[in-house]
Amino acid sequence: MTACFVYTVFKIKIGRSERFQEIMEDFVHNVHDTHGLTFAVAVTSIVFLLAARHAKRRFKSIKMLPEALVLVRFFLCLPLYGKRN
């Protein structure tokens, strides 16, 4: 994964360095050691925050919506509604 790819996807400018490549290689090689649910929450959060950024640009009515608060609220309420008795 290169710095150009990171900029294209996340709009984050990262200089080309070997350290960044080392970090990404470690991530790719050790991703199988992560807890599945934790990884899913992290990926879902990143996707939601990126989508919220684009939605705020497009829809002016939700410009003041605190997306981080919405995300935290969602993950706090998820176990309550996910339980089936």
Secondary structure, DSSP 8 states (H G I E B T S, - for coil): --HHHHHHHH-------HHHHHHHHHHHHHGGGS-HHHHHHHHHHHHHHHHHHHHHHH-GGGTT--HHHHHHHHHHHHHHHH---
